[in-house]
């Protein structure tokens, strides 16, 4: 069983080693690590950890937070494929697709950007509509998108009035980025959080920008 653990810890030598020892003490192996953000004296890391079947995720949280100044932001089951070049592979698959390139994009984006679902949306005189959606994308669509058109990638207010109630009930965090000048937007949803960090929004923007160039 694998989990994706988002942890905030002091940005100083030895912190990650101490965390690895603490997780190892409860039988967890760190399979991969991505630095999501660095700030003034802290770092936010995503760790994929492997545990024995039947192990409770609470033991990982307790082991981590027993360390000084370490906080677990979120923990989720992880079923993705470990890959240090996720964005490049997705861009390559989109470029190689003979048709349904947008579907290839939204199918791959959740694994690449570690979210629950993704969609590509557009709008016309009748309001917003979904062009394509990934597996797990909510059946309930937003009836309006007051922030559309979008000029730059952004984390959106998940409690705003335009957000469908069912999304809010699941505490879905939302980010979006324009797909170039096509008039379409790539939207990401992360039910249950955590919030999108600025570095994640930047990654989304880079990915959307490159894919938009490929699509053109």
Secondary structure, DSSP 8 states (H G I E B T S, - for coil): -EEEEEEEEE-STTHHHHHHHHHHTTT-EEEEEEEEEE-SSEEEEEEEEE--TT--HHHHHHHHHTSTT-EEEEEEE--S---TTHHHHHHHHHHH-SS-HHHHHHHHHHHHHT-SEEEEEEEETTEEEEEEE-TT--SS--S--TT-S-SS-EEE-TTSTTS-HHHHHTT-EEEEEE-TTSS-EEEEEETT-----HHHHHHHHHHHHHHHHHH-
